[in-house]
Amino acid sequence: MEDRDDTSASTADTQTDAETDGSAPLFGRLLFAGGLLALAVRNLTDLDGRIAYADAKGVPLADALVPAASGLLLGGSLGIGAWKRPKLSAGSVAAFFLGVTPIMHDFWAVEDESRDEELTSFLQNLTLFGAAVAFFTRAGDGE
């Protein structure tokens, strides 16, 4: 029986996007960016409502921070979709979710029927944060 070196990675694990069919990574990236873009547009088209919600959550300077955070999400989504400045773009998206999620979706601090809704939003944002971190690590250092 032939000895196999289990420490070596398979060729599938070490291939880059340039060496594989790029349609799956492109499709996933566009789905992710499209969803983020839709979220950013929703925030920006209901800015007064988003600011009021942030005020209710005790966010200081909500009238400045909500548009700024939405801008991070908008710019990041466009950059990820076009794969331009991907590290900066994914970092912007990650910063948005890192800053917004624990403040706006603090399920542990709300009562009764709102708790389940906030928990769902928290978990969704946590998932999107994780994807942004994955894109951040996937982007090359020079990009």
DAWO-V537580 format. One record per residue. N is the residue number from 0. RES is the residue in three letters. BURIAL is b if it has 9 or more other ideal C-beta (glycine too) atoms within 8 Angstrom, else e. Layout:
BEGIN
N,RES,BURIAL ; N,RES,BURIAL
END
This chain:
BEGIN
0,MET,e ; 1,GLU,e ; 2,ASP,e ; 3,ARG,e ; 4,ASP,e ; 5,ASP,e ; 6,THR,e ; 7,SER,e ; 8,ALA,e ; 9,SER,e ; 10,THR,e ; 11,ALA,e ; 12,ASP,e ; 13,THR,e ; 14,GLN,e ; 15,THR,e ; 16,ASP,e ; 17,ALA,e ; 18,GLU,e ; 19,THR,e ; 20,ASP,e ; 21,GLY,e ; 22,SER,e ; 23,ALA,e ; 24,PRO,b ; 25,LEU,e ; 26,PHE,e ; 27,GLY,e ; 28,ARG,b ; 29,LEU,b ; 30,LEU,e ; 31,PHE,b ; 32,ALA,b ; 33,GLY,b ; 34,GLY,b ; 35,LEU,b ; 36,LEU,b ; 37,ALA,e ; 38,LEU,b ; 39,ALA,b ; 40,VAL,b ; 41,ARG,e ; 42,ASN,b ; 43,LEU,b ; 44,THR,e ; 45,ASP,e ; 46,LEU,b ; 47,ASP,e ; 48,GLY,e ; 49,ARG,b ; 50,ILE,b ; 51,ALA,e ; 52,TYR,b ; 53,ALA,b ; 54,ASP,b ; 55,ALA,e ; 56,LYS,b ; 57,GLY,e ; 58,VAL,b ; 59,PRO,e ; 60,LEU,e ; 61,ALA,b ; 62,ASP,e ; 63,ALA,e ; 64,LEU,b ; 65,VAL,b ; 66,PRO,b ; 67,ALA,e ; 68,ALA,b ; 69,SER,b ; 70,GLY,e ; 71,LEU,b ; 72,LEU,b ; 73,LEU,b ; 74,GLY,b ; 75,GLY,b ; 76,SER,b ; 77,LEU,b ; 78,GLY,b ; 79,ILE,b ; 80,GLY,b ; 81,ALA,e ; 82,TRP,e ; 83,LYS,e ; 84,ARG,e ; 85,PRO,b ; 86,LYS,b ; 87,LEU,e ; 88,SER,b ; 89,ALA,b ; 90,GLY,b ; 91,SER,b ; 92,VAL,b ; 93,ALA,b ; 94,ALA,b ; 95,PHE,b ; 96,PHE,b ; 97,LEU,e ; 98,GLY,e ; 99,VAL,b ; 100,THR,b ; 101,PRO,e ; 102,ILE,b ; 103,MET,b ; 104,HIS,b ; 105,ASP,b ; 106,PHE,b ; 107,TRP,e ; 108,ALA,e ; 109,VAL,b ; 110,GLU,e ; 111,ASP,e ; 112,GLU,e ; 113,SER,e ; 114,ARG,b ; 115,ASP,e ; 116,GLU,e ; 117,GLU,b ; 118,LEU,b ; 119,THR,e ; 120,SER,b ; 121,PHE,b ; 122,LEU,e ; 123,GLN,e ; 124,ASN,b ; 125,LEU,b ; 126,THR,e ; 127,LEU,b ; 128,PHE,b ; 129,GLY,e ; 130,ALA,b ; 131,ALA,b ; 132,VAL,b ; 133,ALA,e ; 134,PHE,b ; 135,PHE,b ; 136,THR,e ; 137,ARG,e ; 138,ALA,b ; 139,GLY,e ; 140,ASP,e ; 141,GLY,e ; 142,GLU,e
END
